[in-house]
Amino acid sequence: MDNLEKKIIDKIDEMRDEIIKFHQYIVQIPSENPPAKYKEISKFVESKFIEIGLSTTTKRKNVIGTYGNSKGPSLILYGHMDTVPIYDGWTKDPLGGEIINGKIYGRGSCDDKSCVSAEIFATKALLESEIDLNGKLTVVSAIDEETGGFNGVKLLLDKKHIEGDACLLGDGRGGFPAAYTGGFAFVSIQIKGKMAHALSFPDIPKYRNEFSGINAIQKMVKILDFLKELQDEYLEKETQYPNFPGHPSKVTTINLARIDGGKKMSAVPDNCMLYFIINTIPEHDVKTIKNRILDFVEQSKKEDPDLDIKVNFAFSFEPFITDTNGKFAKSIQNAVNAVYNEDREFKMFQSANDGHWFHEAGIECILMGVGTHENNVHAEDEFVSIEDLIATTKIFALTALNYLK
């Protein structure tokens, strides 16, 4: 660790109490998505950006701050302000920001307000240390990540509100950088049938007549069987890329998440909706899986003239891999190694995130989140360890220093 790195780390240690208090406060501001009401949290983050000395703009509640110059490389630091809903089952106040045994509890305390706090105080440490950057640093506090990022990062990139050579995406697991990212698809399938009395006009081929119903749920069974067979096939291929500690999945998965259908017990159901997500390993592309599902559906329609089915791939993106030998990757890895005093390899991250928007825009992207699977992200009693929050703040700052000094 050189003197400049030590200066930054010491500065962040000096700000420890300030970081904790800020993070408690930002957790106390509701920003659930849905309902996606961001006015209060956006104003709060915007005021902090201005306070620490960033040139600040806000676009559709997304807050953007910059400093440095455009003569050298440009780096984006990212965190998202929105959270999933609170849901039931909490034993702590989900908007309390309460500290218990070195942990800050609350919805979004880990995912992903921790990275918003980390990027702010990493930048503050650089500014207060009067680091002369050979390039431009852009700090982004985005919205709508939990619902795809369409009004968040995608909008900012499409409108050229943010640009850069590389992005340190503050999201996902912590402790290790993630340069290998799986693909994702959110899929819904609707089958329409025909309602009739379940007994008088049974939906059974031998006894059918013009009054018989068409059982939409029964027809969905064939689709479910196909998806189960597809999942069994993908279990045969494990990824070559290293996973995060405690995360067991090394395969492409199809999660059958929700199914709705029917109106009453004595009637043939005339509608059935199936919702599922696909998370791929980097070795599998989403397009191939999509085509296999669509081909099966088309073949099923030929075999069954009563099958009225629609498939909707509402949101999907392909896997991406970032070069781990370039300047950006080395800047992150050196920062991680300096903070943890050991060499740490790049990992694979499968869950959906905004990284693909940067990748598709031609911006190098590597993930660096906070915490592990133990933090109850998207569940009750979510928390972040204060030590993890401080460590990630240091990694953000040192990455920017390494890449832009």
VEXDREN-2710 file (C-alpha; in Angstrom, 1 decimal):
% VEXDREN-2710
k/r/px/py/pz
1/MET/0.0/0.0/0.0
2/ASP/1.5/3.3/-1.0
3/ASN/1.2/6.6/0.9
4/LEU/-1.7/7.9/-1.2
5/GLU/-3.7/4.7/-0.7
6/LYS/-3.0/4.9/3.1
7/LYS/-4.1/8.5/3.1
8/ILE/-7.5/7.6/1.5
9/ILE/-8.0/4.7/3.9
10/ASP/-7.2/6.8/6.9
11/LYS/-9.6/9.5/5.7
12/ILE/-12.5/6.9/5.5
13/ASP/-11.7/5.6/8.9
14/GLU/-11.9/9.2/10.2
15/MET/-15.4/9.4/8.6
16/ARG/-16.6/6.2/10.1
17/ASP/-19.2/7.7/12.5
18/GLU/-20.5/10.0/9.7
19/ILE/-20.9/7.1/7.3
20/ILE/-22.8/5.1/9.9
21/LYS/-25.2/8.0/10.7
22/PHE/-25.8/8.8/7.0
23/HIS/-26.5/5.2/6.2
24/GLN/-29.0/4.9/9.1
25/TYR/-30.8/7.9/7.8
26/ILE/-30.9/6.8/4.2
27/VAL/-32.3/3.4/5.3
28/GLN/-35.1/5.3/7.2
29/ILE/-36.3/7.0/3.9
30/PRO/-38.8/4.6/2.2
31/SER/-38.0/3.9/-1.5
32/GLU/-39.9/0.7/-2.1
33/ASN/-40.3/-0.3/-5.8
34/PRO/-43.3/-0.6/-6.2
35/PRO/-44.7/1.9/-5.5
36/ALA/-41.6/3.7/-6.8
37/LYS/-41.9/7.0/-5.0
38/TYR/-38.4/8.5/-4.9
39/LYS/-38.9/12.2/-4.3
40/GLU/-37.6/12.3/-0.7
41/ILE/-34.7/10.0/-1.1
42/SER/-33.6/11.6/-4.4
43/LYS/-33.6/15.0/-2.8
44/PHE/-31.7/13.7/0.2
45/VAL/-29.0/12.1/-2.0
46/GLU/-28.8/15.1/-4.3
47/SER/-28.2/17.4/-1.3
48/LYS/-25.3/15.2/-0.1
49/PHE/-23.8/15.2/-3.6
50/ILE/-23.8/19.0/-3.6
51/GLU/-22.5/19.1/0.0
52/ILE/-19.4/17.1/-0.8
53/GLY/-18.6/19.2/-3.8
54/LEU/-19.9/17.3/-6.8
55/SER/-21.3/19.0/-9.9
56/THR/-24.8/17.6/-9.6
57/THR/-27.8/17.1/-11.8
58/THR/-31.0/15.0/-11.4
59/LYS/-32.8/13.2/-14.2
60/ARG/-36.1/11.5/-13.5
61/LYS/-35.1/11.2/-9.8
62/ASN/-31.7/9.6/-10.8
63/VAL/-28.9/11.7/-9.2
64/ILE/-25.7/12.2/-11.1
65/GLY/-22.5/13.9/-9.7
66/THR/-19.2/14.5/-11.4
67/TYR/-15.7/15.8/-10.8
68/GLY/-12.4/15.7/-12.5
69/ASN/-11.7/16.4/-16.1
70/SER/-12.3/14.7/-19.5
71/LYS/-8.7/14.6/-20.6
72/GLY/-8.1/11.0/-19.2
73/PRO/-10.2/7.9/-18.7
74/SER/-13.7/8.1/-17.2
75/LEU/-15.1/6.0/-14.4
76/ILE/-18.6/5.5/-13.2
77/LEU/-19.4/4.6/-9.6
78/TYR/-23.0/3.2/-9.2
79/GLY/-25.5/2.4/-6.5
80/HIS/-29.3/2.2/-6.7
81/MET/-31.7/3.8/-4.2
82/ASP/-34.8/1.7/-4.8
83/THR/-35.6/-1.4/-2.8
84/VAL/-38.0/-4.3/-3.0
85/PRO/-41.1/-4.0/-0.9
86/ILE/-40.8/-4.5/2.9
87/TYR/-43.1/-7.6/2.9
88/ASP/-44.1/-9.3/6.2
89/GLY/-42.2/-11.1/8.9
90/TRP/-39.9/-8.5/10.2
91/THR/-38.8/-8.6/13.9
92/LYS/-36.9/-5.3/13.5
93/ASP/-38.3/-1.9/12.2
94/PRO/-37.8/-2.2/8.4
95/LEU/-37.4/1.6/8.3
96/GLY/-35.5/2.0/11.6
97/GLY/-31.9/1.8/10.6
98/GLU/-31.3/0.2/14.1
99/ILE/-27.8/-0.9/15.0
100/ILE/-27.5/-4.3/16.8
101/ASN/-24.2/-6.1/17.3
102/GLY/-22.4/-4.1/14.6
103/LYS/-25.2/-4.5/12.0
104/ILE/-27.5/-1.8/10.6
105/TYR/-31.0/-3.3/10.0
106/GLY/-33.7/-2.1/7.5
107/ARG/-35.0/-2.6/4.0
108/GLY/-32.3/-1.7/1.6
109/SER/-29.6/-1.5/4.3
110/CYS/-27.6/-4.0/2.2
111/ASP/-29.4/-4.0/-1.2
112/ASP/-28.5/-1.4/-2.3
113/LYS/-28.4/1.7/-0.2
114/SER/-25.1/0.4/1.2
115/CYS/-23.5/1.1/-2.2
116/VAL/-25.1/4.5/-2.4
117/SER/-23.5/5.4/0.9
118/ALA/-20.2/3.8/-0.1
119/GLU/-19.9/5.7/-3.4
120/ILE/-20.7/9.0/-1.7
121/PHE/-18.1/8.7/1.1
122/ALA/-15.5/7.1/-1.2
123/THR/-15.8/10.2/-3.4
124/LYS/-15.8/12.5/-0.4
125/ALA/-12.6/10.9/0.8
126/LEU/-11.0/11.6/-2.6
127/LEU/-12.2/15.2/-2.6
128/GLU/-11.1/16.0/0.9
129/SER/-7.7/14.4/0.2
130/GLU/-7.4/16.8/-2.7
131/ILE/-6.6/14.0/-5.2
132/ASP/-5.8/15.4/-8.6
133/LEU/-7.6/13.0/-10.9
134/ASN/-6.3/12.3/-14.4
135/GLY/-9.8/11.8/-15.7
136/LYS/-13.4/12.1/-14.9
137/LEU/-15.4/10.4/-12.0
138/THR/-19.2/10.1/-12.4
139/VAL/-21.2/9.1/-9.3
140/VAL/-24.7/7.7/-10.0
141/SER/-27.5/7.0/-7.6
142/ALA/-30.1/5.3/-9.7
143/ILE/-33.7/4.3/-9.4
144/ASP/-35.8/1.4/-10.7
145/GLU/-33.2/-1.3/-10.6
146/GLU/-35.5/-3.7/-8.9
147/THR/-37.9/-3.4/-11.9
148/GLY/-35.4/-3.6/-14.7
149/GLY/-33.7/-0.2/-14.7
150/PHE/-35.7/1.2/-17.6
151/ASN/-36.3/4.6/-16.0
152/GLY/-33.0/4.4/-14.3
153/VAL/-29.7/3.4/-15.9
154/LYS/-31.1/2.6/-19.3
155/LEU/-32.7/6.0/-19.6
156/LEU/-29.5/7.7/-18.4
157/LEU/-27.4/5.8/-21.0
158/ASP/-29.9/6.2/-23.8
159/LYS/-30.1/10.0/-23.3
160/LYS/-26.3/10.3/-22.8
161/HIS/-26.7/11.7/-19.3
162/ILE/-23.9/9.5/-18.2
163/GLU/-20.9/8.2/-20.2
164/GLY/-17.7/6.5/-19.3
165/ASP/-15.0/3.9/-20.1
166/ALA/-15.7/1.7/-17.1
167/CYS/-18.3/1.2/-14.4
168/LEU/-17.8/-0.1/-10.9
169/LEU/-21.3/-1.4/-10.3
170/GLY/-22.1/-1.3/-6.6
171/ASP/-24.5/-4.2/-6.3
172/GLY/-24.6/-7.9/-5.7
173/ARG/-22.3/-9.8/-3.3
174/GLY/-19.4/-8.3/-1.4
175/GLY/-15.9/-9.3/-0.5
176/PHE/-15.0/-10.3/-4.1
177/PRO/-15.3/-8.5/-7.4
178/ALA/-17.6/-10.1/-10.0
179/ALA/-16.4/-10.0/-13.6
180/TYR/-18.5/-13.0/-14.9
181/THR/-22.2/-12.4/-15.1
182/GLY/-25.0/-14.8/-16.0
183/GLY/-28.0/-14.0/-18.3
184/PHE/-31.6/-13.5/-17.2
185/ALA/-35.1/-13.7/-18.5
186/PHE/-38.5/-12.9/-16.9
187/VAL/-41.1/-15.0/-18.7
188/SER/-44.9/-15.3/-18.5
189/ILE/-47.1/-17.8/-20.3
190/GLN/-50.9/-17.5/-20.6
191/ILE/-53.2/-20.2/-21.7
192/LYS/-56.9/-19.4/-22.4
193/GLY/-59.5/-22.1/-22.2
194/LYS/-63.3/-22.3/-22.1
195/MET/-65.4/-22.3/-18.9
196/ALA/-68.1/-24.9/-18.4
197/HIS/-69.6/-26.9/-15.5
198/ALA/-67.0/-29.3/-14.4
199/LEU/-69.3/-32.3/-14.2
200/SER/-72.0/-31.6/-16.8
201/PHE/-69.6/-31.0/-19.6
202/PRO/-66.3/-32.6/-18.7
203/ASP/-63.1/-31.6/-20.4
204/ILE/-62.3/-35.3/-21.2
205/PRO/-61.7/-36.3/-24.9
206/LYS/-63.9/-39.4/-24.8
207/TYR/-67.0/-37.4/-23.5
208/ARG/-66.5/-34.1/-25.2
209/ASN/-69.3/-32.2/-27.1
210/GLU/-69.9/-28.7/-28.2
211/PHE/-70.7/-27.6/-24.7
212/SER/-67.5/-29.0/-23.1
213/GLY/-65.0/-26.7/-21.4
214/ILE/-61.3/-26.4/-22.2
215/ASN/-59.2/-26.7/-19.1
216/ALA/-56.4/-24.1/-19.2
217/ILE/-54.7/-25.4/-16.1
218/GLN/-54.6/-29.0/-17.5
219/LYS/-53.0/-27.7/-20.7
220/MET/-50.4/-25.8/-18.7
221/VAL/-49.2/-29.1/-17.2
222/LYS/-47.6/-30.0/-20.5
223/ILE/-45.7/-26.7/-20.5
224/LEU/-44.6/-27.4/-16.9
225/ASP/-43.4/-30.9/-17.8
226/PHE/-41.3/-29.4/-20.7
227/LEU/-39.7/-26.8/-18.4
228/LYS/-38.9/-29.5/-15.9
229/GLU/-37.2/-31.6/-18.6
230/LEU/-35.3/-28.5/-19.7
231/GLN/-34.1/-27.8/-16.2
232/ASP/-32.9/-31.4/-15.8
233/GLU/-30.9/-31.0/-19.0
234/TYR/-29.2/-27.8/-17.7
235/LEU/-28.3/-29.5/-14.5
236/GLU/-25.7/-31.5/-16.5
237/LYS/-23.6/-28.4/-17.2
238/GLU/-21.7/-26.6/-14.4
239/THR/-20.0/-23.3/-15.0
240/GLN/-16.2/-23.1/-15.1
241/TYR/-16.3/-19.7/-13.3
242/PRO/-15.8/-19.5/-9.5
243/ASN/-18.8/-18.7/-7.4
244/PHE/-19.2/-16.6/-4.3
245/PRO/-18.6/-18.4/-0.9
246/GLY/-21.9/-19.8/0.3
247/HIS/-23.6/-19.6/-3.1
248/PRO/-24.2/-23.2/-4.2
249/SER/-25.6/-22.8/-7.7
250/LYS/-23.3/-23.5/-10.6
251/VAL/-25.9/-24.2/-13.2
252/THR/-28.6/-22.5/-15.3
253/THR/-31.9/-22.5/-13.4
254/ILE/-35.5/-22.2/-14.2
255/ASN/-37.5/-21.0/-11.2
256/LEU/-41.3/-21.6/-11.6
257/ALA/-42.3/-18.7/-9.4
258/ARG/-46.1/-18.3/-9.6
259/ILE/-49.1/-19.9/-11.2
260/ASP/-52.7/-18.5/-11.3
261/GLY/-55.8/-20.0/-12.8
262/GLY/-59.4/-20.9/-12.3
263/LYS/-62.3/-19.2/-10.6
264/LYS/-64.3/-21.8/-8.7
265/MET/-64.1/-25.5/-7.9
266/SER/-67.2/-26.5/-9.9
267/ALA/-66.1/-24.9/-13.2
268/VAL/-63.5/-25.8/-15.8
269/PRO/-60.8/-23.0/-15.6
270/ASP/-60.7/-20.8/-18.6
271/ASN/-57.4/-19.1/-17.9
272/CYS/-54.0/-20.1/-16.5
273/MET/-51.0/-17.8/-16.0
274/LEU/-47.5/-19.1/-15.3
275/TYR/-44.6/-16.8/-14.3
276/PHE/-41.0/-17.9/-14.1
277/ILE/-37.4/-16.6/-14.3
278/ILE/-34.4/-18.0/-16.0
279/ASN/-30.9/-17.4/-14.6
280/THR/-28.1/-18.7/-16.8
281/ILE/-24.5/-19.4/-16.2
282/PRO/-22.1/-17.4/-18.6
283/GLU/-21.8/-20.5/-20.8
284/HIS/-25.5/-20.4/-21.8
285/ASP/-27.1/-17.7/-23.9
286/VAL/-30.7/-16.7/-23.2
287/LYS/-31.6/-16.5/-26.9
288/THR/-31.1/-20.3/-27.4
289/ILE/-33.3/-21.1/-24.3
290/LYS/-35.9/-18.6/-25.5
291/ASN/-36.0/-20.3/-29.0
292/ARG/-36.3/-23.7/-27.5
293/ILE/-39.3/-22.7/-25.4
294/LEU/-41.0/-20.9/-28.4
295/ASP/-40.3/-23.9/-30.7
296/PHE/-41.9/-26.3/-28.2
297/VAL/-45.0/-24.0/-27.9
298/GLU/-45.4/-23.8/-31.7
299/GLN/-45.1/-27.6/-32.0
300/SER/-47.7/-28.0/-29.2
301/LYS/-50.1/-25.7/-31.0
302/LYS/-49.8/-27.9/-34.1
303/GLU/-50.6/-31.0/-32.1
304/ASP/-53.5/-29.4/-30.1
305/PRO/-55.8/-27.1/-32.1
306/ASP/-57.6/-26.1/-28.8
307/LEU/-54.3/-24.7/-27.3
308/ASP/-54.7/-20.9/-27.1
309/ILE/-51.3/-19.8/-25.7
310/LYS/-49.2/-16.7/-25.5
311/VAL/-45.6/-16.4/-24.4
312/ASN/-44.1/-13.1/-23.2
313/PHE/-40.4/-12.6/-22.6
314/ALA/-41.0/-9.3/-20.7
315/PHE/-37.4/-8.7/-19.9
316/SER/-34.2/-10.5/-20.7
317/PHE/-30.5/-10.0/-21.2
318/GLU/-27.5/-12.1/-22.2
319/PRO/-24.5/-13.0/-20.0
320/PHE/-21.4/-10.9/-20.1
321/ILE/-17.8/-11.3/-19.2
322/THR/-15.4/-8.5/-18.5
323/ASP/-11.7/-8.7/-19.2
324/THR/-9.9/-9.4/-15.9
325/ASN/-6.4/-8.4/-17.3
326/GLY/-7.1/-4.8/-18.2
327/LYS/-6.4/-1.6/-16.3
328/PHE/-10.0/-1.4/-14.9
329/ALA/-10.0/-4.9/-13.6
330/LYS/-6.5/-4.6/-12.1
331/SER/-7.6/-1.3/-10.4
332/ILE/-10.5/-3.1/-8.6
333/GLN/-8.5/-6.2/-7.8
334/ASN/-5.6/-4.1/-6.3
335/ALA/-8.1/-2.1/-4.2
336/VAL/-9.8/-5.3/-2.9
337/ASN/-6.4/-6.9/-2.1
338/ALA/-5.3/-3.7/-0.3
339/VAL/-8.4/-3.6/1.9
340/TYR/-8.5/-7.3/2.8
341/ASN/-4.7/-7.8/2.8
342/GLU/-4.9/-10.8/0.6
343/ASP/-5.3/-11.7/-3.1
344/ARG/-8.9/-12.3/-4.1
345/GLU/-10.1/-13.7/-7.4
346/PHE/-12.9/-12.5/-9.6
347/LYS/-16.2/-14.4/-9.1
348/MET/-19.4/-15.1/-11.0
349/PHE/-22.7/-13.4/-10.3
350/GLN/-26.0/-14.7/-11.7
351/SER/-28.8/-12.5/-10.3
352/ALA/-30.3/-9.8/-12.4
353/ASN/-28.6/-6.4/-12.1
354/ASP/-28.1/-3.1/-14.1
355/GLY/-24.6/-4.2/-15.3
356/HIS/-25.9/-5.4/-18.6
357/TRP/-27.1/-1.9/-19.6
358/PHE/-23.5/-0.6/-19.2
359/HIS/-22.1/-3.6/-21.0
360/GLU/-24.5/-3.2/-23.9
361/ALA/-23.5/0.5/-24.1
362/GLY/-19.8/-0.6/-24.5
363/ILE/-18.8/0.3/-21.0
364/GLU/-16.6/-2.1/-19.1
365/CYS/-18.5/-3.3/-16.0
366/ILE/-17.5/-5.2/-12.9
367/LEU/-19.7/-5.7/-9.8
368/MET/-18.7/-5.0/-6.2
369/GLY/-21.5/-5.2/-3.7
370/VAL/-21.7/-5.4/0.1
371/GLY/-22.4/-8.5/2.2
372/THR/-23.2/-12.1/1.5
373/HIS/-26.2/-14.5/1.2
374/GLU/-26.5/-14.1/5.0
375/ASN/-27.7/-10.5/4.8
376/ASN/-31.4/-11.5/4.2
377/VAL/-31.5/-9.4/1.0
378/HIS/-35.1/-9.2/-0.3
379/ALA/-36.3/-10.9/2.9
380/GLU/-37.2/-10.0/6.4
381/ASP/-34.7/-8.4/8.8
382/GLU/-32.3/-7.4/6.1
383/PHE/-29.0/-5.9/7.5
384/VAL/-25.6/-4.7/6.6
385/SER/-22.5/-5.2/8.6
386/ILE/-20.8/-1.9/9.5
387/GLU/-17.4/-3.4/8.8
388/ASP/-18.5/-4.5/5.3
389/LEU/-19.9/-1.1/4.6
390/ILE/-16.7/0.6/5.6
391/ALA/-14.6/-1.9/3.6
392/THR/-16.6/-1.4/0.5
393/THR/-16.3/2.4/0.8
394/LYS/-12.5/1.9/0.8
395/ILE/-12.6/-0.4/-2.2
396/PHE/-14.7/2.2/-4.2
397/ALA/-12.3/5.0/-3.3
398/LEU/-9.1/3.0/-4.0
399/THR/-10.5/1.7/-7.3
400/ALA/-11.2/5.3/-8.4
401/LEU/-7.7/6.3/-7.2
402/ASN/-6.0/3.4/-9.1
403/TYR/-8.0/4.0/-12.3
404/LEU/-7.8/7.8/-12.5
405/LYS/-4.6/8.9/-10.7
END
